[in-house]
Amino acid sequence: MNFKVSIKDSINRILKTPLGSRVMRPNFGSLLYTLRDREFNDEYRLLAKKYTYEAIINNEPRVKVENVDFKVEPVNGVVTLVIILTNGEIIEVEND
């Protein structure tokens, strides 16, 4: 099966789409949008990892996630998800 969208673009789109926002695909997307404007603490980290794993497992059959880590820029409040796939590829997605 040939895919027209790269894995990086697909994961970026999945994680930035609010879960339930697409009428014909209500299970597409993630719950990461619920973490906006929250304090970056242990609970945030745990939920962000959970939502990332769930979204990718449910919507991107081409890959498996090995680990999710974070880059934080405290000055401007940007949190970047660093997603490491089992094939070694690293994908970064800003949770804006």
PANUVEX-301527 format. One record per residue: x, y, z of N, C-alpha, C, O in turn; residue number from 1. Coordinates in steps of 0.05 Angstrom, whole numbers, plus 5000, padded with zeros to 4 digits. Example, Ala and Ser with C-alpha at 12.3 -4.5 7.8 and 13.67 -1.06 7.14 Angstrom:
<pts>
n.x	n.y	n.z	ca.x	ca.y	ca.z	c.x	c.y	c.z	o.x	o.y	o.z	num
5264	4886	5156	5246	4910	5156	5264	4934	5156	5285	4934	5169	1 .
5257	4955	5142	5273	4979	5143	5258	5001	5157	5268	5023	5161	2 .
</pts>
This chain:
<pts>
n.x	n.y	n.z	ca.x	ca.y	ca.z	c.x	c.y	c.z	o.x	o.y	o.z	num
5017	4976	5000	5000	5000	5000	5018	5025	5000	5036	5027	5017	1 .
5013	5043	4982	5028	5068	4981	5014	5090	4996	4990	5094	4992	2 .
5029	5104	5012	5018	5127	5026	5029	5153	5014	5052	5154	5006	3 .
5011	5173	5012	5019	5198	5000	5031	5217	5020	5044	5237	5013	4 .
5026	5212	5046	5036	5230	5067	5059	5217	5082	5058	5193	5088	5 .
5080	5232	5087	5103	5221	5102	5095	5215	5130	5075	5226	5140	6 .
5110	5198	5143	5105	5191	5171	5106	5215	5189	5089	5219	5206	7 .
5126	5232	5184	5129	5256	5200	5105	5274	5198	5094	5284	5218	8 .
5096	5279	5174	5073	5297	5169	5048	5284	5181	5031	5298	5191	9 .
5045	5258	5178	5022	5244	5188	5020	5246	5219	4999	5253	5230	10 .
5042	5242	5233	5043	5244	5262	5038	5272	5271	5023	5277	5290	11 .
5050	5291	5257	5045	5320	5263	5015	5326	5261	5004	5339	5279	12 .
5003	5318	5240	4974	5323	5235	4957	5309	5257	4939	5321	5267	13 .
4964	5284	5263	4948	5270	5283	4949	5284	5310	4929	5288	5323	14 .
4974	5291	5318	4977	5303	5345	4966	5331	5347	4958	5340	5369	15 .
4964	5346	5325	4954	5373	5326	4924	5375	5320	4912	5397	5322	16 .
4911	5353	5314	4883	5353	5309	4868	5345	5335	4874	5323	5345	17 .
4851	5362	5345	4836	5354	5369	4818	5330	5364	4804	5328	5344	18 .
4819	5311	5382	4804	5286	5380	4774	5293	5379	4764	5309	5395	19 .
4760	5282	5359	4731	5287	5356	4724	5310	5338	4701	5316	5334	20 .
4744	5325	5328	4738	5349	5312	4732	5343	5283	4721	5360	5269	21 .
4738	5319	5274	4732	5312	5246	4706	5296	5245	4703	5275	5258	22 .
4687	5306	5230	4660	5295	5230	4660	5266	5220	4648	5248	5232	23 .
4673	5260	5198	4673	5234	5186	4694	5215	5199	4693	5191	5194	24 .
4712	5226	5215	4732	5209	5229	4734	5219	5258	4754	5231	5265	25 .
4714	5213	5275	4714	5223	5302	4737	5212	5320	4743	5224	5340	26 .
4749	5189	5312	4770	5178	5328	4798	5187	5319	4818	5179	5330	27 .
4799	5205	5299	4824	5216	5289	4833	5239	5307	4816	5257	5313	28 .
4858	5240	5314	4869	5263	5329	4879	5254	5357	4882	5230	5362	29 .
4884	5274	5373	4894	5268	5400	4881	5287	5421	4868	5306	5414	30 .
4886	5281	5446	4876	5297	5468	4897	5317	5477	4894	5330	5498	31 .
4919	5321	5462	4940	5339	5471	4929	5368	5474	4940	5383	5490	32 .
4909	5375	5459	4898	5402	5460	4888	5408	5489	4886	5432	5496	33 .
4881	5388	5504	4870	5392	5531	4892	5401	5551	4886	5409	5573	34 .
4917	5399	5542	4940	5406	5560	4949	5435	5556	4967	5444	5570	35 .
4937	5449	5537	4944	5477	5533	4940	5493	5558	4921	5489	5572	36 .
4959	5511	5563	4957	5530	5586	4958	5516	5613	4949	5527	5633	37 .
4969	5492	5613	4972	5478	5639	5001	5480	5648	5019	5485	5632	38 .
5005	5478	5674	5032	5478	5685	5047	5453	5676	5036	5431	5676	39 .
5072	5456	5668	5088	5434	5659	5100	5420	5684	5120	5429	5695	40 .
5087	5398	5692	5096	5383	5716	5094	5354	5709	5091	5346	5686	41 .
5097	5337	5730	5097	5308	5725	5070	5298	5714	5070	5280	5697	42 .
5048	5310	5723	5022	5302	5712	5020	5308	5682	5010	5292	5666	43 .
5030	5332	5675	5030	5340	5647	5046	5321	5630	5037	5312	5609	44 .
5070	5314	5640	5087	5295	5625	5073	5268	5621	5074	5257	5599	45 .
5061	5258	5642	5048	5232	5641	5025	5233	5621	5022	5215	5604	46 .
5008	5253	5622	4985	5255	5604	4994	5260	5575	4983	5248	5557	47 .
5014	5276	5571	5024	5281	5544	5035	5256	5531	5030	5250	5508	48 .
5050	5240	5547	5060	5214	5536	5036	5196	5530	5036	5183	5509	49 .
5017	5194	5548	4994	5177	5544	4979	5185	5518	4973	5168	5502	50 .
4973	5210	5516	4957	5220	5493	4973	5216	5467	4961	5210	5446	51 .
4999	5219	5468	5015	5215	5444	5015	5186	5435	5011	5180	5412	52 .
5020	5168	5454	5020	5139	5448	4993	5131	5437	4991	5118	5416	53 .
4971	5138	5450	4944	5131	5441	4938	5140	5413	4928	5125	5397	54 .
4944	5165	5408	4938	5177	5382	4953	5163	5359	4942	5158	5338	55 .
4979	5158	5364	4995	5146	5343	4987	5116	5339	4985	5107	5316	56 .
4982	5102	5361	4974	5074	5358	4947	5072	5343	4944	5054	5327	57 .
4929	5090	5349	4902	5088	5337	4900	5099	5308	4882	5092	5294	58 .
4920	5115	5300	4917	5129	5274	4940	5125	5255	4937	5132	5231	59 .
4962	5114	5263	4985	5111	5245	4995	5082	5246	5012	5076	5263	60 .
4985	5065	5228	4993	5037	5229	5021	5031	5219	5031	5008	5223	61 .
5034	5050	5207	5061	5045	5196	5083	5045	5216	5105	5035	5210	62 .
5079	5055	5240	5101	5058	5259	5093	5049	5287	5069	5046	5294	63 .
5113	5045	5304	5109	5040	5332	5127	5059	5347	5149	5065	5339	64 .
5117	5069	5370	5131	5089	5386	5148	5075	5407	5138	5057	5421	65 .
5174	5082	5408	5191	5071	5428	5192	5088	5453	5191	5078	5476	66 .
5193	5115	5449	5194	5133	5472	5184	5161	5465	5185	5169	5441	67 .
5175	5175	5485	5167	5203	5481	5181	5219	5502	5180	5213	5526	68 .
5195	5241	5494	5209	5258	5512	5201	5287	5506	5185	5292	5488	69 .
5212	5306	5521	5204	5334	5518	5228	5352	5516	5248	5348	5528	70 .
5224	5374	5501	5241	5397	5502	5224	5420	5510	5202	5425	5499	71 .
5233	5435	5530	5217	5456	5541	5232	5483	5538	5256	5485	5545	72 .
5218	5503	5527	5229	5530	5526	5213	5547	5545	5193	5558	5538	73 .
5223	5550	5570	5207	5563	5590	5202	5593	5585	5182	5604	5594	74 .
5219	5606	5569	5216	5634	5564	5191	5640	5548	5175	5657	5554	75 .
5187	5624	5526	5163	5628	5510	5141	5607	5514	5120	5609	5501	76 .
5146	5588	5531	5125	5569	5538	5120	5547	5518	5098	5535	5518	77 .
5139	5542	5500	5135	5522	5480	5145	5495	5490	5167	5492	5500	78 .
5128	5474	5487	5136	5447	5494	5137	5432	5468	5118	5431	5453	79 .
5160	5419	5463	5164	5403	5439	5165	5374	5446	5180	5366	5464	80 .
5148	5358	5434	5148	5329	5438	5169	5317	5421	5170	5323	5397	81 .
5187	5301	5432	5207	5287	5417	5199	5258	5417	5200	5244	5437	82 .
5190	5248	5394	5179	5221	5391	5200	5204	5377	5209	5210	5355	83 .
5208	5183	5391	5228	5164	5380	5213	5139	5372	5201	5126	5388	84 .
5215	5132	5346	5202	5109	5336	5220	5084	5338	5244	5087	5341	85 .
5209	5061	5337	5225	5036	5339	5245	5033	5317	5265	5018	5321	86 .
5241	5046	5294	5260	5044	5273	5283	5064	5276	5300	5066	5258	87 .
5283	5079	5298	5304	5098	5303	5299	5127	5294	5313	5145	5301	88 .
5278	5130	5279	5271	5157	5269	5261	5175	5292	5247	5165	5310	89 .
5270	5200	5292	5262	5219	5313	5244	5240	5300	5252	5252	5280	90 .
5221	5245	5312	5202	5264	5301	5196	5284	5324	5191	5276	5346	91 .
5198	5310	5317	5192	5331	5337	5167	5346	5329	5163	5354	5306	92 .
5149	5349	5349	5124	5363	5344	5120	5383	5367	5121	5377	5390	93 .
5116	5409	5359	5111	5430	5379	5082	5429	5387	5064	5428	5370	94 .
5077	5429	5412	5049	5429	5423	5042	5458	5427	5044	5469	5449	95 .
5032	5471	5405	5026	5500	5407	4997	5505	5411	4989	5528	5413	96 .
</pts>
